[in-house]
Amino acid sequence: MEQAYMHAGTQVDKGENARLSSFVGAIAIADLVKTTLGPKGMDKILQRVAENDQSISVTNDGATILRSVNIDNAAARVLVDIAKIQDEEVGDGTTSVAVLCGELLRQGEGLIAQRIHPTTIAQ
């Protein structure tokens, strides 16, 4: 039934595989910007992939990095959206929000591995 609504080549993950994929995607985004924090934070080199624009930029701004990354993982997309809202509302703290969410997910992943129900974790 679900095949009628999806494009050809679309992959469907269910259960534990879907949960693991969500954790991995969101934590990867958090780890991407985590290294830019602090006085010894590292810069990232961003290169556009458009055919007519091959420009390169160097930044350590979390909002710029998150805006530049193409994401197809749903959980990672939510993490980027949270950071974008933080930037729109406050104007700062995008990296901190992404790292905090990533660490919460990392801890939640360990609890899920212990077979603790997600509702119990949320409470």
WOPETA-V462402 format. One record per residue. RES is the residue in one small letter. OMEGA is omega as a letter, one per 20 degrees, with the letter a starting at -180 (none if undefined). NEAR is the number of other ideal C-beta (glycine too) atoms within 10 Angstrom. Layout:
# WOPETA-V462402
<<RES;OMEGA;NEAR> <RES;OMEGA;NEAR>>
This chain:
# WOPETA-V462402
<<m;a;4> <e;a;7> <q;a;8> <a;a;5> <y;a;7> <m;r;10> <h;r;5> <a;r;5> <g;r;5> <t;a;9> <q;r;7> <v;r;9> <d;r;11> <k;r;7> <g;a;7> <e;r;9> <n;r;11> <a;r;13> <r;a;15> <l;r;14> <s;r;16> <s;r;18> <f;a;19> <v;a;14> <g;a;20> <a;r;27> <i;r;20> <a;r;16> <i;r;26> <a;r;23> <d;r;13> <l;a;19> <v;a;28> <k;a;19> <t;r;15> <t;a;19> <l;r;15> <g;a;10> <p;r;4> <k;r;6> <g;a;14> <m;r;10> <d;r;13> <k;r;19> <i;a;8> <l;r;15> <q;r;10> <r;a;12> <v;r;8> <a;a;7> <e;a;6> <n;a;5> <d;r;8> <q;a;9> <s;r;8> <i;r;8> <s;r;12> <v;a;8> <t;r;14> <n;r;16> <d;a;15> <g;a;26> <a;r;21> <t;r;16> <i;a;22> <l;r;24> <r;a;14> <s;a;14> <v;r;14> <n;a;5> <i;r;17> <d;r;7> <n;a;17> <a;a;13> <a;r;21> <a;r;24> <r;r;14> <v;r;16> <l;r;26> <v;r;22> <d;r;12> <i;r;17> <a;r;26> <k;r;15> <i;r;12> <q;a;19> <d;a;20> <e;a;10> <e;a;9> <v;a;10> <g;a;9> <d;r;12> <g;a;15> <t;r;25> <t;a;26> <s;r;15> <v;a;22> <a;a;29> <v;r;22> <l;r;13> <c;r;19> <g;r;22> <e;r;13> <l;r;13> <l;r;20> <r;r;14> <q;r;11> <g;r;15> <e;r;16> <g;r;9> <l;r;13> <i;r;17> <a;r;10> <q;r;7> <r;r;6> <i;a;12> <h;a;10> <p;r;11> <t;r;7> <t;r;8> <i;a;13> <a;a;7> <q;none;6>>
